[in-house]
């Protein structure tokens, strides 16, 4: 089993927000920016580690999004001893443009011949993603998407994934390459690394891999605008007043339409 984990990190709320500036429509961060793994990042990494715990022949590769404080993020992940760990540099880096970012990552994986059996990614990829990147990346890769995964385990020779919908559990057995977006859950809280691994990670150096995109496809941050509000049309009508008044008004309308209780 080959697992690829994509991690981005988010701003560390324990410190004042670092200054941001725009250059050519892209975000530039100061060198003092502080980032850490988000709960969704941690959950995706923990699922991979649990699968490897149960089957030591499972191979985990991790790509950590480059940018400010990326070196510290890499060292934090290295303490969990993935089989491969690299920094992912996007050229240009426009995480608010999920379509382009997904294309960059998918092209990189295809170019390098990386074909994991299971790709794990937090349900939000960094501070600037609203949750659409996993969907677009799955589409770019041609993989099925299992959204909001909460747990993973071995079932014989196959992996199965779990998510919950209210009181219902949904299980999926992994039978082909698949992308799973992971949400945080008490079952996938990231463990603490061994201190000896933390100390060893401080002495490590890391390779980087670049994922370019045609400049013509770049969506500059300065080009983003609020969505235009649409006026309601047709026969739609909002009911006003208290719930009792709304119910009475609805009953009158149903009676006018010839509805008989």
C-alpha positions as CSV (number, residue, x, y, z in Angstrom):
1,X,0.0,0.0,0.0
2,X,1.4,3.4,-1.1
3,X,-0.1,6.4,0.6
4,X,0.5,10.1,-0.4
5,X,-0.4,12.8,2.2
6,X,-0.7,16.4,1.1
7,X,-0.3,19.0,3.9
8,X,-0.5,22.8,3.8
9,X,-0.5,24.2,7.3
10,X,-2.3,27.3,8.6
11,X,-1.4,30.5,10.5
12,X,-0.6,29.9,14.1
13,X,-3.3,31.8,16.1
14,X,-1.1,31.9,19.2
15,X,0.9,34.7,17.5
16,X,-0.2,38.0,15.9
17,X,-1.0,37.6,12.3
18,X,2.1,38.3,10.2
19,X,2.1,41.1,7.6
20,X,0.9,40.2,4.1
21,X,1.4,42.2,0.9
22,X,0.4,41.7,-2.7
23,X,2.9,41.5,-5.6
24,X,1.7,40.8,-9.1
25,X,-1.6,39.6,-7.7
26,X,0.2,37.1,-5.4
27,X,0.6,37.0,-1.6
28,X,4.0,37.7,-0.1
29,X,4.6,36.8,3.5
30,X,7.3,38.1,5.8
31,X,10.0,35.7,7.0
32,X,8.6,35.8,10.5
33,X,5.4,34.1,9.6
34,X,4.4,31.2,11.9
35,X,2.5,28.2,10.6
36,X,1.5,24.9,12.0
37,X,-0.5,21.9,10.8
38,X,-4.2,22.4,10.8
39,X,-6.5,19.8,12.6
40,X,-7.4,18.5,9.1
41,X,-3.7,18.2,8.2
42,X,-3.0,16.3,11.4
43,X,-6.0,14.0,10.9
44,X,-4.8,13.0,7.4
45,X,-1.3,12.3,8.6
46,X,-2.6,10.2,11.6
47,X,-4.8,8.0,9.3
48,X,-1.7,7.2,7.2
49,X,0.3,6.4,10.4
50,X,-2.4,4.1,11.7
51,X,-2.5,2.2,8.5
52,X,1.3,1.8,8.6
53,X,1.2,0.7,12.2
54,X,-1.1,-2.2,11.3
55,X,0.9,-3.1,8.1
56,X,4.6,-2.0,8.3
57,X,5.1,-2.6,4.6
58,X,2.8,0.4,4.0
59,X,4.7,3.3,2.5
60,X,3.9,6.9,3.4
61,X,5.1,9.8,1.2
62,X,4.3,13.4,2.4
63,X,4.3,16.6,0.4
64,X,4.3,19.8,2.5
65,X,3.3,23.0,0.8
66,X,6.1,25.5,0.6
67,X,6.1,29.1,1.8
68,X,6.8,30.9,5.0
69,X,7.9,28.7,7.9
70,X,7.8,25.6,5.6
71,X,11.1,24.3,7.1
72,X,9.5,24.1,10.6
73,X,6.5,22.3,9.2
74,X,8.8,19.8,7.4
75,X,10.7,19.1,10.7
76,X,7.4,18.6,12.6
77,X,6.3,16.0,10.0
78,X,9.7,14.4,9.8
79,X,9.4,13.5,13.5
80,X,6.8,11.0,12.5
81,X,9.2,9.2,10.2
82,X,7.4,9.1,6.8
83,X,9.2,7.1,4.2
84,X,9.5,10.1,2.0
85,X,9.1,13.8,2.7
86,X,9.5,16.8,0.4
87,X,8.5,20.4,0.1
88,X,6.0,21.2,-2.6
89,X,6.6,24.6,-4.3
90,X,3.9,25.9,-6.5
91,X,4.9,28.3,-9.3
92,X,2.9,30.5,-9.0
93,X,1.4,29.8,-5.6
94,X,-2.2,30.8,-5.7
95,X,-4.0,28.6,-3.1
96,X,-7.2,30.7,-3.5
97,X,-7.4,29.3,-7.1
98,X,-8.3,25.7,-6.4
99,X,-8.7,24.8,-10.0
100,X,-5.1,25.9,-10.9
101,X,-3.6,24.4,-7.7
102,X,-5.3,21.1,-8.4
103,X,-4.0,21.1,-12.0
104,X,-0.5,21.9,-10.7
105,X,-0.5,19.0,-8.2
106,X,-2.0,16.5,-10.6
107,X,0.5,17.4,-13.4
108,X,3.3,17.0,-10.9
109,X,2.2,13.6,-9.8
110,X,1.8,12.5,-13.4
111,X,5.2,13.8,-14.5
112,X,6.9,12.1,-11.6
113,X,5.0,8.9,-12.1
114,X,3.6,9.0,-8.5
115,X,0.6,6.8,-8.4
116,X,-0.4,6.2,-4.8
117,X,-3.1,3.7,-3.9
118,X,-4.6,6.2,-1.4
119,X,-4.2,10.0,-1.4
120,X,-5.1,11.7,1.9
121,X,-5.6,15.5,2.2
122,X,-7.3,17.6,4.8
123,X,-10.8,18.8,3.9
124,X,-9.4,22.3,3.7
125,X,-5.9,22.8,2.2
126,X,-4.5,25.7,4.1
127,X,-6.0,29.0,5.2
128,X,-7.0,30.1,1.7
129,X,-9.0,27.0,0.6
130,X,-12.7,26.7,1.1
131,X,-12.8,23.0,0.7
132,X,-13.0,22.7,-3.1
133,X,-9.4,21.6,-3.8
134,X,-9.9,17.9,-2.9
135,X,-12.9,17.8,-5.2
136,X,-11.0,19.4,-8.1
137,X,-7.9,17.4,-7.5
138,X,-9.8,14.1,-7.6
139,X,-11.4,15.2,-10.9
140,X,-8.0,16.1,-12.3
141,X,-6.5,12.7,-11.3
142,X,-9.6,10.8,-12.5
143,X,-10.0,9.3,-9.0
144,X,-13.1,8.7,-6.9
145,X,-13.5,11.0,-4.0
146,X,-14.4,9.9,-0.5
147,X,-15.1,13.2,1.4
148,X,-15.0,13.9,5.1
149,X,-13.3,10.6,6.0
150,X,-13.0,10.1,9.8
151,X,-11.3,6.8,10.2
152,X,-9.4,4.2,8.2
153,X,-8.5,0.6,9.0
154,X,-7.5,-2.6,7.3
155,X,-10.2,-5.2,6.4
156,X,-8.2,-8.3,5.4
157,X,-6.0,-7.2,2.5
158,X,-7.9,-4.0,1.8
159,X,-8.4,-0.7,3.5
160,X,-11.8,0.6,4.3
161,X,-12.7,4.2,5.2
162,X,-15.4,5.5,7.5
163,X,-17.5,8.7,7.6
164,X,-20.6,9.4,9.6
165,X,-23.9,11.1,8.6
166,X,-25.9,11.7,11.7
167,X,-26.6,8.3,13.2
168,X,-25.5,6.5,10.1
169,X,-22.1,5.1,9.3
170,X,-20.8,4.9,5.7
171,X,-18.0,2.5,4.9
172,X,-16.1,2.3,1.7
173,X,-13.6,-0.5,0.8
174,X,-10.7,0.8,-1.2
175,X,-10.6,-1.2,-4.4
176,X,-8.8,1.3,-6.7
177,X,-6.8,4.4,-6.4
178,X,-8.8,7.0,-4.4
179,X,-8.6,10.4,-2.9
180,X,-10.0,10.9,0.6
181,X,-10.5,14.3,2.1
182,X,-10.1,14.0,5.9
183,X,-11.9,15.8,8.7
184,X,-10.8,15.9,12.3
185,X,-12.3,13.4,14.7
186,X,-11.4,12.0,18.1
187,X,-10.3,8.8,16.4
188,X,-7.7,10.5,14.2
189,X,-6.2,13.0,16.7
190,X,-2.5,13.1,15.8
191,X,-0.2,11.3,18.3
192,X,2.9,12.8,19.9
193,X,6.2,11.9,18.2
194,X,9.0,10.2,20.0
195,X,11.5,12.7,21.4
196,X,14.4,11.0,19.8
197,X,12.7,11.4,16.4
198,X,12.0,15.1,17.1
199,X,15.7,15.7,17.9
200,X,16.8,13.8,14.7
201,X,14.4,15.8,12.6
202,X,16.1,19.1,13.7
203,X,19.3,17.9,11.9
204,X,17.5,16.9,8.7
205,X,17.5,18.7,5.3
206,X,14.7,18.3,2.8
207,X,14.4,18.1,-0.9
208,X,11.9,20.3,-2.8
209,X,9.8,19.6,-5.9
210,X,8.3,22.3,-8.1
211,X,4.9,22.4,-9.7
212,X,4.6,25.2,-12.3
213,X,1.6,26.4,-14.2
214,X,1.2,28.5,-17.3
215,X,1.1,32.2,-16.3
216,X,-2.0,32.7,-18.5
217,X,-4.0,30.5,-16.1
218,X,-3.2,32.5,-13.0
219,X,-6.1,34.1,-11.1
220,X,-4.6,37.1,-9.4
221,X,-5.9,37.8,-5.9
222,X,-6.6,41.4,-6.9
223,X,-9.0,40.1,-9.5
224,X,-11.3,38.4,-7.0
225,X,-14.6,40.2,-6.3
226,X,-17.6,39.5,-4.1
227,X,-20.2,37.3,-5.7
228,X,-23.0,39.4,-7.3
229,X,-26.3,39.2,-5.4
230,X,-29.1,37.8,-7.5
231,X,-32.6,39.1,-7.2
232,X,-35.3,36.6,-6.5
233,X,-37.7,36.0,-9.3
234,X,-40.7,33.8,-10.3
235,X,-43.4,33.0,-7.9
236,X,-41.2,32.6,-4.8
237,X,-42.5,34.5,-1.8
238,X,-41.0,34.7,1.7
239,X,-43.3,34.3,4.7
240,X,-43.0,36.9,7.4
241,X,-44.0,37.1,11.0
242,X,-44.0,34.6,13.8
243,X,-44.0,30.8,13.1
244,X,-47.8,30.8,13.9
245,X,-48.4,33.7,11.5
246,X,-46.3,32.0,8.8
247,X,-48.2,28.7,9.2
248,X,-51.5,30.5,8.9
249,X,-50.4,32.4,5.8
250,X,-49.2,29.1,4.3
251,X,-52.5,27.4,5.0
252,X,-54.3,30.2,3.3
253,X,-52.1,29.9,0.2
254,X,-52.5,26.1,0.1
255,X,-56.3,26.5,0.3
256,X,-56.2,28.9,-2.6
257,X,-54.3,26.4,-4.6
258,X,-57.0,23.8,-4.0
259,X,-55.0,21.6,-1.6
260,X,-57.4,19.6,0.6
261,X,-56.0,18.3,3.9
